[in-house]
């Protein structure tokens, strides 16, 4: 009977350790997903700024060409 209890205790400990590992991995995964989401938002913001700059440069070039004509 003692051996059965030891085996059950060992199995329970192993399950608890696996649960802790799963929790840690899940937290890391959620952290990485949040980081990727944040990076995606930054990329969108940078693209918007670049688009605005391209428009401004185009407008300035058009004004400069008009002044030369």
PyMOL commands that set and color helices and strands:
alter all, ss='L'
color gray80, all
select helices_A, chain A and resi 2-68
alter helices_A, ss='H'
color red, helices_A
deselect
rebuild
show_as cartoon
